[in-house]
Amino acid sequence: SLFSVQNIVVKNYLFIRIIGRILVTRTYNITIGGTGTPSLIPGFAGGNAISLDGNQFLSYGDVTDSCFGDVERCSKGVTIRFNLRLKKHSSKCYVFSNGGEEVSNYGYAMWFENNKLYTRTSNKKAEWTISTSSVKVEEFMQVEMSWSLQNGLQLSIDKNVKASSKRSISRPTSTYSAVKDFVIGGSSKRDKNCGMAIDSFTIVFASSDIINRVGIKAGK
């Protein structure tokens, strides 16, 4: 089947400046939540990273009108990629979530626990979860999560696939809902915040195999 690049949405958020409780990007104002103020620091590949000290999170608000906020709308799958520098953590903390960790919701989530990076994607019927211990702390990694119904879930670090699984676990029949927020640096409940720096946050409304096939250059 042919895919035209025009149908594939790429949203790339370059962090420009912080004004009050807003992180300004070229296309979108992201809300800063929590206590204290994050800072902009030099990013991994030029530009700015935002440094969260474990007391802040970023909130995109309700993006459930697209694949960004609602995985059930991701007909071609989804890829989320960014550069990430994690601090050491003694307890579980969330890199991002829009409900993937919640028993009554569905969506994406990534968390850092016991020196492993986990990611999960769930929809209304099933959930996929994978993890890798190939994690560096206190230095930048290029992280990419990709999911599609056909190929399941894949996690890459520094452009090498570290974990993948087509196997899913069926979910009990229920009325699962999408969370009306996409949170970076926290769970979908905005807690369990990671101390971390992140830059070049990009979401592509297609799985990595499709991106590679049509040759989209989505971020560095």
Buried (B, 14 or more C-beta within 10 A) or exposed (E): EEBEEEEBEBBBBBBEEBEEBEBBBEEEEBBBBBEEEBBBEEBBEEBBBBBBBBBBBBBBBBBBEEBBBBBBBBEBBBBBBBBBBBBEBEEBBBBBBBBBBBEEBBBBBBBBBEEEBBBBBBBBBBBBBBBBEBBEEEEBBBBBBBBBBEBBBBBBBEEEEBBBEEEBEEBEEEEBBBBBBBBBBBBBBBEBBBBBBBBBBBBBBBBBBBBEEBEBEBBE
